[in-house]
Amino acid sequence: MGVAANNKFSTRHPVLLTLLLLLVAAVYWRGLTSNFMFDDFVNLDALANVDGSGIFDRNLWDFVAGGSAGPLGRPLSLLTFALQADAWPDNPFAFKLVNLLIHLVNSALVYALCVQFCRIRKLGQQDLMLIAGFCTAIWALHPLHVTAVLYTVQRMTLLCSTFMLAGLLGYLHWRPQPASPAGWKELLPLTVGLGCAGLLALLAKENAASLLLYVIALEYTLFAADPANPLFRRWRNLVLWVPFAVLVASAVVYAYATRDSFISKLNFTLLERVLTESRILWAYLGQLISPDMLSTELFHTPQLSTSLLMPITTLFACLAWLIVLVLACLYRKQQPVLALAVFWFLAGHIIEGSVIPLELYFNHRNYLAIVGPLFAVVCLLVVGRARFPGSTQKLLLAIPLLMVAVNAWQTTTNAELWRKPLKLAVDWYRHDPLEVRNAEFYAIKVAYTGEAGAEDASEIYDGILQDNPAMLRPLFNRMLLSCISPLISLPASEVVSAHIEHSNSGETGLLTPLNELVNQVVSRKCTAVTPDYLEAMLQSLVPRLSEFNRPTALSALGKLRQLAGDNAAALGLYDQAFAISHDAGILFAKALLQMNTDDPRAALVTIATATTLVLAHNDIETGSREHKLNVLHEMQRDAESMLNAAGKAAGP
């Protein structure tokens, strides 16, 4: 193809990409007015303490440094949220607009990545345009990404992907050509670019380690047939395989260290998780080609694989993956695009789909993982059409065009649903009524719709409690539902007793509804649940809880004892809770109680301990460090004033 023809196609790239991005923006636009949901509040509530004065605001940096969503705190993602503190919590549109803009940037980067893949395969300009355009459109519009874009806190996934894509493009740009002699000087930009991109991605979200695996997948598929000079082979061993070995060793150690947390927190073992994921990965691929037209559900808990034969599909899934992996390894040079699809997809899921104690299923885990399989499918259709007559060629090109249209329609529908919480709750519940969180979400939304809705909510929660006798979170949420509507009665005492008796001591998600219930009861906002009723239940529950959940329950009992006027018992319960967790928040309550009981000297000791803890540990979920320090200083002044007043009253 001549220079003029190449120039013609090169000028079409910006036009095609602009049209694609406008289409993606139009599809998602109406969903930007949807509300904050679920973990948005857990992760972003502390934004209320950021005053929006800019980067010199100490509360802003406390928020950025105080993340607890992952081992590193994800400070880069939190920084982007902190810079929008003025919009919290009344303007979700502003947050979701930024999410969409990041998704559009990622779409442009995916387009550039597909162009590079095509050039490595030495495809013609027409095929390159078709493949890059179709692949990017299908990916950017895929309904699997709705939760990544419209669920505010998933900006962490989006931002991490931005830096991983940038790192991959930098790698492809600076990777030495097979025929060119490369020295360490030429490899320096490649190393620095990959390292910087990986670090930035890691500060956005921890699954940035997948970047290393994506590079390995590219190196041993698309570049498998290229001869590499000895120096570059040494570079690969040092920069790719040594970190890979460290990653594998760390995963083994981590799996051993956390083996008990699977049962205590998630109710399944490490082996059960890995076996179940073998089936889930095939389900993801099914969604990739034929997205589910019925649901946008955020939560889904598939049937657990308790062994290779239970269910039997686990055995088939594992065998299928073994066969696919063996074939991909054997034919990676002859069929590099198909091998890339396999290695890329597995690279995208190895972090969150193996030994880490996480939930089994989330759509957003496919955000980058599906790029490889999509590229392979589109590439086969576009390149393979040359073997068929004209009418068949058009039919083959109609397949990716149909996928674009279906994805655009489905994502538009889903984005519209996100604007209507009740309809969204109905959709999730109808699609998967056995998923507890879907049922709870629907019950809470329908409870506000009137008498009939309250009755429906009661029936739904009765079913949840009957089907899940070991879960405490829905039990507390059921009680909160009684606070919402006087038409909803409390669960029967035998139901409460049964749940306490069979409870999972380390259940995740328990603390939020428990704290909310206790606060409503103590503040007299909930008349359906009496303090005596709640205290009796907690007394029987505390001995069964794990050390992670027990301090919250003990603190709750302390608040209830304090409400009843039994201050000595309340102080004892606060001490028990603090001995387990060393949480400064417990000391706040204890110091206030000590001042209320005219013991300012003891309160000053408690305040000093709390101040030391706040300075040493920044927990944004309980408010900004500066706000907590200001409260403690005010309490200290009050306690000192009380002490001085007592001294003056005692006389010389």
PyMOL commands that set and color helices and strands:
alter all, ss='L'
color gray80, all
select helices_A, chain A and resi 3-33+39-49+58-65+75-82+85-87+92-120+125-140+143-150+152-174+184-204+206-219+230-257+259-266+270-289+313-330+336-349+363-366+371-387+390-418+421-431+436-447+451-467+473-484+493-501+511-522+531-544+550-563+567-581+584-596+600-616+620-622+625-650
alter helices_A, ss='H'
color red, helices_A
deselect
rebuild
show_as cartoon
